[in-house]
């Protein structure tokens, strides 16, 4: 086990392999492998030309991220990109924990999948990261922004959830977790 740091500690582990080992991360994650299988190589030049034209102009909820020297840069493409605050928050949290590789990618922050091309089509699909997907889309799915946000709030020691235990046990109990994480029991 490694040290425990506050969520806002800007103290990234410089060696990603050490970070992965400390967290007992598997060396291979089948869902990630499956999601990226249609993309054996990624043509960034094609993405830079095609993503703004195909998705930003039509859908208006695309964010282009560049991570360089563990600094996160973004460019919003479209007018419906307010949910970028959740992807920003997730990436900033990761950058505080581990030295991220230099990389560029796009995230669809809208409520609909965007890449519907089939793998065997020419041109093929683009690797779009999204909060959502469907059986007929090729979007690479992240956990939803509300799950991501709740997880990060928990790391900060704040929970705003109302948990209700339902059943027919004779007595109903509601557990209310306030913003100070005090548990209030009511019956």
BAZA-894215 format. One record per residue (C-alpha): y, z, x; residue in one letter. Coordinates in steps of 0.25 Angstrom, whole numbers, plus 5000, padded with zeros to 4 digits. Example, Ala and Ser with C-alpha at 12.3 -4.5 7.8 and 13.67 -1.06 7.14 Angstrom:
# BAZA-894215
498250315049a499650295055s
//
This chain:
# BAZA-894215
500050005000x501449975005x502750045003x503450054989x504850004988x505850014977x505949884969x507349854975x506949884989x507249754997x506049775007x505149655006x503849655014x504049545024x502549505024x502149455011x500649475015x500849615017x501549635004x500449564997x499449645004x500149775001x500249744986x498749704986x499049564981x497849464980x497849354990x497749254979x498149264965x497349164955x498449154945x499449114956x498449014962x498248954948x499648944945x500048874958x498748784959x499448664952x500448664964x499648654977x501048614983x502448634978x503448524981x504748604981x505648474982x504948424969x505248554963x506748554967x506948424961x506048434948x506148584943x507648574940x507548444933x506348474925x506448624922x507848674924x508548564916x507548564905x507248714904x508348784912x507548904916x507148874931x507548954943x507348904957x507049014967x507149004983x506649124991x507149115005x507049225015x506649325004x507949284997x507849234983x508749114978x508749054965x509348934957x509348934942x509048804936x509448804921x510248894912x509048984907x508749054920x509149194916x507749244918x507849214933x508249364934x506749394932x506249304943x507449344952x507049494950x505549464953x505849384966x506849484971x505849594969x504849514977x505849484988x506149634989x504649664991x504149545000x504749435008x504549314999x504249175005x505349065005x505048984993x505648904981x505148904967x505648884953x505448984941x505548944927x506249064920x506149004906x505249044895x504348914896x503548854906x504148724912x503048654920x502148574911x501648464921x500148464923x499548474937x499048334937x500348264932x501248194942x502148254945x501448384944x501948524939x502948604947x502648744950x503648814941x503648974941x503849024927x503849144918x503049064908x501948964907x500948894898x499548834898x500248694899x501248734910x501148744925x502248854927x501848964937x501949094928x502549214933x502449354926x503449344914x504849394918x504749514909x503449564916x504149534930x505449604925x504649724920x503849734933x505049734942x505749844932x504549924934x504649914950x506049964948x505550084940x506150044927x505350014915x505949974902x504749954894x504350014881x502850034881x502050054868x500650094867x500050054854x498850094847x498250184836x498050314843x498750394833x500050424840x500950314845x501650334858x502750244864x503050254879x504550214882x504850194897x506350204898x507150134909x507050264918x505550254916x505450384908x504250384898x504650424884x503550454875x503750444860x502750464849x
//
